[in-house]
Amino acid sequence: MIDVLYFAWVRERIGCPRERVDTDAATVAELVEELKAREDRYAAAFADVSALRVALDQELSEFSAPLDGVREVAFFPPMTGG
């Protein structure tokens, strides 16, 4: 089981801030594909992953990163400074 967190418009499209996911995905990209297959709201949230960033256990990562040993995956849009 992995804790999956959603922030900003990702959370708004999916409708919840976090959930526990039972997955066999080996990478973040595989997890995204599993989530997209669940329901339309997930497909909408992950339609353009180039507009998203991902953190594994609170460290910025890549969608190709392995999930082995990861406890938390967070998805969020790029942050802008100001």
Backbone hydrogen bonds, N-H to C=O, Kabsch-Sander energy under -0.5 kcal/mol:
donor,donor_aa,acceptor,acceptor_aa,energy
2,I,21,V,-2.4
3,D,71,R,-2.6
4,V,2,I,-0.5
4,V,19,E,-3.3
5,L,3,D,-0.5
5,L,73,V,-3.1
6,Y,17,P,-2.9
7,F,75,F,-1.9
10,V,7,F,-1.5
12,E,8,A,-1.8
13,R,9,W,-2.2
14,I,10,V,-2.1
15,G,11,R,-3.1
16,C,11,R,-0.6
19,E,4,V,-2.0
21,V,2,I,-3.1
23,T,21,V,-0.7
28,V,65,A,-1.8
29,A,63,F,-2.5
31,L,27,T,-1.9
32,V,28,V,-2.6
33,E,29,A,-2.0
34,E,30,E,-2.1
35,L,31,L,-2.6
36,K,32,V,-2.9
37,A,33,E,-1.5
38,R,34,E,-0.6
38,R,35,L,-1.4
39,E,35,L,-0.8
42,Y,39,E,-0.5
43,A,39,E,-2.0
44,A,40,D,-2.7
45,A,41,R,-1.8
46,F,42,Y,-2.3
47,A,44,A,-1.0
51,A,48,D,-2.0
52,L,49,V,-1.8
53,R,76,F,-3.1
54,V,61,S,-0.6
55,A,74,A,-2.1
56,L,59,E,-2.6
57,D,55,A,-0.6
57,D,72,E,-3.0
59,E,56,L,-1.2
61,S,54,V,-2.9
65,A,62,E,-1.5
67,L,26,A,-2.4
70,V,67,L,-2.4
73,V,3,D,-2.9
74,A,55,A,-2.6
75,F,5,L,-2.7
76,F,53,R,-2.0
